[in-house]
Amino acid sequence: MSKFHIKKVSEIDKKKLLKFYQESFDYKNNNLDILNWRYRPGFKSFEPLVLEVDEEICGHAGLIANDLKIKDDIKTGIWFTDFYVKEKCRSLGYGKLLTKEWMKICPIKITLCNDLSLKIFKKMNWSYNNKFLKKIKITNLLNFIPIFKKAKELEINNNNLGDLKLEDTNNQTISRVANESEKLLSGKSLGIVRDENWFKWRILDYPEKKNIFIFRYIDTNIIAEIKIKDSFKILNIIYVSKPIKISLSNLFSNFAKNNKINFISFISEKKELFNINTPWSRKLNFAFFTEDSSIKHLINEFDNIQFIDSDIGFI
């Protein structure tokens, strides 16, 4: 094994780090400040880790710190995000070493991961389940024909929304959404703390805030992000405060058609957080690790995990 070091991102030359991010994560249009936002700077003192092999950056293990309500306590956990090892350094043990070092950062670790990553976590005795699904609904078949596939700008038609109200993305709206989120959490013994500071970081400080749309339907808050990828317009439902019924799902389908949106995507539990018939779904592995035996068994009680929580919302 070559000479290697595992360091905090603050210990790495910024130009060198940005070059690695751009090559490894395809963030060609992002600067380092935008990339740093992803890891919630200023909240706790946790930092992502970087693997250097022979003075070359060859790996990365990111994190997002988040408070969790566990019974009557608030504890801090970290999401495992943006894990990457360069191809030439794979199958040499570096991935396991980097993961082990990352696991020392905080007592509680959580992640949404693919099957390949889950294999590593299982070897390290993480608990897991796969009761969450990533679902996609196709809403505009015409745009699969090249002559119609023209999405280049996020021009949004807000007419004919019915009872679906588009809110301003500002401090007042965020405060209301956060207050309602905390009230919902107060009735649970376990959950992710999404308070006002959290929503302000995730929405108001988000570098692509222009793509965020906050809706309200009666007493339900919905946060969506609209992206254009390969000329397809995608609407990601990144947060819903309550399970969505068929009447609201129909309003979103109409909104998607009026705006030439090709796909609606969201995370659902298998019991249907977002109740739309979908032709395509993929399981998401939720994994959890702590050495605290008093909370270790709680893995299967986690619910209401959504796009907005982990790095999956940035994809």
C-alpha positions as CSV (number, residue, x, y, z in Angstrom):
1,M,0.0,0.0,0.0
2,S,1.4,3.4,-0.9
3,K,1.9,6.2,1.6
4,F,-1.5,7.7,2.5
5,H,-3.1,10.2,4.9
6,I,-6.7,10.9,5.9
7,K,-7.3,14.6,6.6
8,K,-10.1,17.0,7.3
9,V,-11.1,19.1,4.3
10,S,-9.9,22.3,6.2
11,E,-6.4,20.8,6.0
12,I,-6.4,20.4,2.2
13,D,-5.4,23.1,-0.3
14,K,-8.6,24.6,-1.6
15,K,-7.6,24.7,-5.3
16,K,-6.5,21.1,-5.1
17,L,-9.8,20.2,-3.3
18,L,-12.0,22.0,-5.9
19,K,-10.2,20.2,-8.8
20,F,-10.9,16.9,-7.1
21,Y,-14.6,17.8,-6.5
22,Q,-15.0,18.9,-10.1
23,E,-13.4,15.7,-11.5
24,S,-15.0,13.2,-9.1
25,F,-18.5,14.6,-8.6
26,D,-19.0,16.4,-12.0
27,Y,-19.6,19.8,-10.3
28,K,-18.1,21.7,-13.2
29,N,-20.1,24.9,-12.7
30,N,-19.7,25.1,-8.9
31,N,-17.2,27.0,-6.8
32,L,-15.8,25.8,-3.5
33,D,-18.3,28.0,-1.5
34,I,-21.2,26.2,-3.1
35,L,-19.7,22.8,-2.5
36,N,-19.0,23.7,1.2
37,W,-22.7,24.6,1.7
38,R,-23.5,21.0,1.1
39,Y,-21.9,20.0,4.4
40,R,-23.8,22.6,6.5
41,P,-20.8,24.7,7.7
42,G,-21.3,26.4,11.1
43,F,-23.4,23.6,12.5
44,K,-21.4,21.6,15.0
45,S,-17.7,21.1,14.3
46,F,-17.8,18.1,12.0
47,E,-15.9,18.1,8.7
48,P,-15.8,15.8,5.7
49,L,-12.6,13.7,5.3
50,V,-10.2,13.4,2.4
51,L,-7.9,10.5,1.5
52,E,-4.5,11.4,0.1
53,V,-2.4,8.7,-1.5
54,D,1.2,9.8,-2.4
55,E,0.0,13.4,-2.0
56,E,-2.8,13.0,-4.5
57,I,-6.5,13.3,-3.4
58,C,-8.0,9.9,-4.1
59,G,-11.0,9.7,-1.8
60,H,-13.6,11.6,0.1
61,A,-16.2,11.0,2.8
62,G,-18.7,13.8,3.2
63,L,-21.3,14.4,5.9
64,I,-24.3,16.5,6.9
65,A,-24.8,17.0,10.6
66,N,-28.3,16.8,11.8
67,D,-30.1,16.8,15.2
68,L,-32.3,13.8,15.9
69,K,-35.1,13.4,18.4
70,I,-34.7,10.1,20.2
71,K,-37.3,9.6,22.8
72,D,-37.0,12.6,25.1
73,D,-33.5,13.7,24.0
74,I,-32.1,15.6,21.1
75,K,-28.9,14.0,19.9
76,T,-26.7,14.8,16.9
77,G,-26.1,12.4,14.1
78,I,-24.3,12.7,10.7
79,W,-25.5,11.6,7.3
80,F,-22.9,9.7,5.3
81,T,-22.7,11.5,1.9
82,D,-20.5,12.0,-1.1
83,F,-18.4,8.9,-0.6
84,Y,-15.9,8.4,-3.4
85,V,-12.6,6.6,-4.0
86,K,-10.8,6.9,-7.3
87,E,-11.0,3.8,-9.5
88,K,-7.2,3.2,-9.3
89,C,-7.4,3.0,-5.5
90,R,-10.4,0.7,-5.2
91,S,-10.2,-2.9,-3.9
92,L,-7.1,-1.9,-2.0
93,G,-8.7,-1.4,1.4
94,Y,-8.8,2.4,1.2
95,G,-12.6,2.6,1.2
96,K,-12.8,0.6,4.4
97,L,-10.1,2.7,6.1
98,L,-11.8,5.9,5.1
99,T,-15.1,4.7,6.3
100,K,-13.7,3.6,9.7
101,E,-12.1,7.0,10.2
102,W,-15.3,8.8,9.2
103,M,-17.2,6.7,11.8
104,K,-15.1,8.1,14.6
105,I,-16.5,11.6,14.0
106,C,-19.8,11.3,15.7
107,P,-21.5,8.6,17.8
108,I,-24.6,8.3,15.6
109,K,-24.3,7.7,11.8
110,I,-27.1,7.5,9.2
111,T,-27.3,7.2,5.5
112,L,-29.4,6.5,2.4
113,C,-27.2,4.3,0.2
114,N,-27.1,2.0,-2.8
115,D,-26.4,-1.8,-2.5
116,L,-22.7,-1.4,-3.2
117,S,-22.2,1.0,-0.2
118,L,-24.5,-1.1,1.9
119,K,-22.1,-4.1,1.6
120,I,-19.4,-2.0,3.3
121,F,-21.7,-0.9,6.0
122,K,-23.0,-4.4,6.7
123,K,-19.4,-5.6,7.2
124,M,-19.1,-2.8,9.9
125,N,-22.2,-4.0,11.7
126,W,-24.6,-1.2,10.6
127,S,-28.3,-1.8,11.0
128,Y,-30.4,-1.3,7.9
129,N,-33.8,-1.6,6.2
130,N,-35.1,-1.0,2.7
131,K,-38.6,0.2,3.4
132,F,-38.0,3.5,1.5
133,L,-38.5,3.8,-2.3
134,K,-37.4,6.3,-4.8
135,K,-40.3,6.7,-7.2
136,I,-40.7,8.4,-10.6
137,K,-43.8,9.2,-12.5
138,I,-43.6,10.1,-16.2
139,T,-45.9,13.1,-16.9
140,N,-45.0,14.2,-20.4
141,L,-44.4,11.5,-23.0
142,L,-44.2,14.0,-25.9
143,N,-40.9,15.3,-24.7
144,F,-39.3,11.9,-25.3
145,I,-39.7,12.6,-29.0
146,P,-36.6,14.7,-30.0
147,I,-38.6,17.4,-31.9
148,F,-40.5,18.2,-28.7
149,K,-37.6,17.8,-26.2
150,K,-36.8,21.5,-25.8
151,A,-36.6,22.2,-22.0
152,K,-33.8,24.8,-21.5
153,E,-35.3,27.3,-19.0
154,L,-37.3,27.0,-15.8
155,E,-40.3,29.0,-17.0
156,I,-43.1,28.2,-14.6
157,N,-46.8,28.7,-15.3
158,N,-48.6,29.2,-12.0
159,N,-52.1,29.5,-13.5
160,N,-54.9,27.0,-12.7
161,L,-53.4,25.7,-9.5
162,G,-56.8,25.3,-7.8
163,D,-56.4,24.8,-4.1
164,L,-52.6,24.3,-4.5
165,K,-51.1,27.7,-3.4
166,L,-47.6,28.8,-4.4
167,E,-45.9,30.5,-1.5
168,D,-43.1,33.0,-1.5
169,T,-39.7,31.5,-0.6
170,N,-38.8,33.8,2.2
171,N,-38.2,34.0,5.9
172,Q,-41.8,34.3,6.8
173,T,-42.8,31.1,4.8
174,I,-39.8,29.2,6.2
175,S,-40.7,30.1,9.8
176,R,-44.2,28.9,9.3
177,V,-43.1,25.6,7.7
178,A,-40.5,25.1,10.4
179,N,-43.0,25.7,13.2
180,E,-45.4,23.2,11.8
181,S,-42.6,20.7,11.3
182,E,-41.6,20.9,14.9
183,K,-45.2,20.5,16.1
184,L,-45.5,17.3,14.0
185,L,-42.2,16.0,15.5
186,S,-43.4,16.7,19.1
187,G,-45.9,13.9,18.7
188,K,-43.2,11.4,17.8
189,S,-40.6,9.5,19.8
190,L,-38.1,9.4,17.0
191,G,-37.4,11.7,14.0
192,I,-35.2,14.2,12.2
193,V,-35.2,17.7,13.7
194,R,-36.1,20.1,10.9
195,D,-36.2,23.4,12.8
196,E,-36.0,27.0,11.5
197,N,-32.2,27.0,11.4
198,W,-32.3,23.8,9.4
199,F,-34.8,25.0,6.9
200,K,-33.0,28.3,6.4
201,W,-29.8,26.5,5.7
202,R,-31.4,23.9,3.4
203,I,-33.7,26.3,1.5
204,L,-32.9,30.0,1.9
205,D,-29.1,29.5,1.8
206,Y,-29.3,26.9,-1.0
207,P,-27.2,28.1,-3.9
208,E,-29.9,27.0,-6.4
209,K,-32.7,28.6,-4.4
210,K,-34.2,29.9,-7.6
211,N,-35.2,26.3,-8.4
212,I,-37.1,25.8,-5.2
213,F,-40.9,26.2,-5.0
214,I,-43.0,26.0,-1.8
215,F,-46.6,25.0,-2.1
216,R,-49.4,24.8,0.4
217,Y,-52.6,22.7,0.1
218,I,-55.0,23.2,2.9
219,D,-52.8,22.2,5.9
220,T,-50.0,20.5,4.0
221,N,-46.7,22.0,3.1
222,I,-44.9,20.8,0.0
223,I,-41.4,21.9,-1.1
224,A,-40.3,21.0,-4.7
225,E,-37.2,21.5,-6.7
226,I,-37.4,21.8,-10.5
227,K,-34.3,20.8,-12.4
228,I,-33.4,20.5,-16.1
229,K,-31.2,17.5,-16.9
230,D,-30.4,16.4,-20.5
231,S,-33.2,18.7,-21.7
232,F,-35.7,17.0,-19.5
233,K,-37.6,18.9,-16.8
234,I,-37.7,17.1,-13.5
235,L,-39.8,18.0,-10.5
236,N,-38.4,16.5,-7.3
237,I,-40.8,16.6,-4.3
238,I,-38.1,17.1,-1.7
239,Y,-40.4,17.6,1.4
240,V,-44.0,17.0,2.3
241,S,-45.3,17.7,5.8
242,K,-48.2,15.1,5.6
243,P,-49.1,12.2,3.4
244,I,-50.5,13.4,0.1
245,K,-53.9,12.2,-0.9
246,I,-55.1,11.5,-4.5
247,S,-56.8,14.9,-4.9
248,L,-53.4,16.7,-4.3
249,S,-51.5,14.3,-6.5
250,N,-53.8,15.1,-9.3
251,L,-53.1,18.8,-8.9
252,F,-49.4,18.2,-9.1
253,S,-49.8,16.1,-12.2
254,N,-51.7,18.9,-13.8
255,F,-49.1,21.4,-12.7
256,A,-46.4,19.2,-14.3
257,K,-48.3,18.9,-17.6
258,N,-48.9,22.7,-17.7
259,N,-45.2,23.3,-17.2
260,K,-44.0,20.5,-19.6
261,I,-42.3,18.7,-16.7
262,N,-41.3,15.2,-17.8
263,F,-40.9,13.5,-14.4
264,I,-42.1,13.8,-10.9
265,S,-39.7,12.1,-8.4
266,F,-40.0,11.6,-4.7
267,I,-39.1,9.3,-1.8
268,S,-41.9,7.2,-0.3
269,E,-42.2,4.5,2.3
270,K,-43.7,1.3,1.0
271,K,-46.9,2.4,2.8
272,E,-47.1,5.3,0.3
273,L,-46.1,8.7,1.7
274,F,-46.8,10.2,-1.7
275,N,-49.8,8.4,-3.2
276,I,-49.3,8.5,-7.0
277,N,-49.3,5.4,-9.2
278,T,-45.8,5.2,-10.7
279,P,-44.3,3.0,-13.4
280,W,-40.8,3.0,-11.9
281,S,-39.4,2.7,-8.4
282,R,-36.1,1.7,-6.8
283,K,-35.5,0.7,-3.2
284,L,-33.3,2.9,-1.0
285,N,-31.4,1.4,1.8
286,F,-31.6,3.3,5.1
287,A,-28.6,2.4,7.3
288,F,-27.9,3.4,10.9
289,F,-25.0,2.9,13.3
290,T,-24.4,3.6,17.0
291,E,-22.7,1.8,19.8
292,D,-25.4,3.0,22.2
293,S,-27.4,-0.2,22.8
294,S,-30.3,1.8,24.2
295,I,-31.1,3.3,20.8
296,K,-29.6,0.7,18.5
297,H,-32.9,-1.1,18.0
298,L,-34.7,2.1,16.7
299,I,-33.6,1.6,13.1
300,N,-37.0,0.3,12.0
301,E,-38.9,3.1,13.8
302,F,-37.3,5.8,11.6
303,D,-39.9,7.2,9.2
304,N,-40.6,10.3,7.1
305,I,-37.1,10.4,5.6
306,Q,-37.3,12.5,2.5
307,F,-35.2,13.9,-0.4
308,I,-34.5,17.1,1.5
309,D,-32.6,15.3,4.3
310,S,-29.6,13.5,2.7
311,D,-27.4,14.3,-0.3
312,I,-29.9,12.4,-2.5
313,G,-31.8,15.7,-2.8
314,F,-28.9,17.2,-4.7
315,I,-28.7,14.5,-7.4
